[in-house]
Amino acid sequence: MIRITLRIATYYARHGLHVFPVDGSTNLPLLKGWQTAATIAPEVLGVWWGDKGTHRDAAIGLAHRLSGTAATDIGKPAPHGHL
């Protein structure tokens, strides 16, 4: 059975979005050099998110620069004067 996270990461990759594993509670990358390690290669995704993957419980991060996309963070507002 294919893990749901691996299925989602594979879907993103098939659509040209470079992905990498992140900590689901902090959204911090779990790889050093994630900016260049992010990938669309299915064999790497299996190593990360497969049943015996090195980051099988990680969330999925998107490398926007590599993917040619952009994002806006609509989380908590920055403290006054910290924009």
C-alpha positions as CSV (number, residue, x, y, z in Angstrom):
1,M,0.0,0.0,0.0
2,I,1.4,3.4,-1.0
3,R,1.5,5.9,1.9
4,I,-0.8,9.0,1.3
5,T,2.0,11.4,1.8
6,L,4.1,9.7,-0.9
7,R,1.0,9.8,-3.2
8,I,0.6,13.5,-2.6
9,A,4.3,14.3,-3.1
10,T,4.3,12.2,-6.3
11,Y,1.3,14.1,-7.5
12,Y,3.0,17.5,-6.9
13,A,6.2,16.2,-8.5
14,R,4.3,15.0,-11.6
15,H,3.0,18.6,-12.0
16,G,6.5,20.0,-11.8
17,L,6.6,21.1,-8.1
18,H,9.9,20.3,-6.4
19,V,9.2,18.9,-2.9
20,F,11.2,18.2,0.2
21,P,10.4,16.8,3.7
22,V,9.5,19.3,6.5
23,D,8.6,18.9,10.2
24,G,4.9,19.0,10.3
25,S,4.7,20.9,13.5
26,T,7.2,23.6,12.7
27,N,7.4,23.6,8.9
28,L,11.2,23.6,9.2
29,P,13.1,21.7,6.5
30,L,14.4,18.3,7.5
31,L,17.2,18.4,5.0
32,K,20.4,20.5,4.9
33,G,20.6,22.2,1.6
34,W,16.8,21.7,1.0
35,Q,16.8,24.5,-1.6
36,T,18.8,22.3,-4.0
37,A,17.8,18.8,-2.6
38,A,14.1,19.4,-3.4
39,T,13.1,17.2,-6.2
40,I,10.6,15.8,-8.7
41,A,12.3,12.5,-9.0
42,P,10.0,9.6,-8.0
43,E,12.8,7.4,-6.8
44,V,13.9,10.0,-4.3
45,L,10.3,10.6,-3.1
46,G,10.1,6.9,-2.3
47,V,13.3,7.1,-0.3
48,W,11.9,10.0,1.7
49,W,8.2,9.1,2.1
50,G,8.0,5.4,1.3
51,D,7.0,2.7,3.9
52,K,10.6,2.5,5.1
53,G,11.5,6.1,4.1
54,T,14.0,8.2,5.9
55,H,11.3,10.9,6.5
56,R,8.1,8.8,6.2
57,D,6.2,10.8,8.8
58,A,7.3,14.2,7.5
59,A,5.1,16.8,5.9
60,I,5.7,18.1,2.3
61,G,7.4,21.3,1.6
62,L,7.4,23.0,-1.8
63,A,10.6,24.7,-3.2
64,H,8.9,27.6,-4.9
65,R,12.0,29.0,-6.6
66,L,12.9,25.6,-8.2
67,S,9.2,25.1,-9.1
68,G,8.7,28.5,-10.7
69,T,6.0,29.4,-8.2
70,A,5.5,31.9,-5.4
71,A,3.6,31.8,-2.1
72,T,2.1,34.2,0.4
73,D,2.1,33.4,4.1
74,I,-1.3,34.3,5.6
75,G,-0.5,33.1,9.1
76,K,-0.3,35.2,12.2
77,P,0.5,38.8,11.5
78,A,4.0,40.0,12.3
79,P,4.5,42.0,15.5
80,H,4.3,45.8,15.0
81,G,7.3,47.1,13.2
82,H,8.6,43.6,12.0
83,L,7.4,43.5,8.4
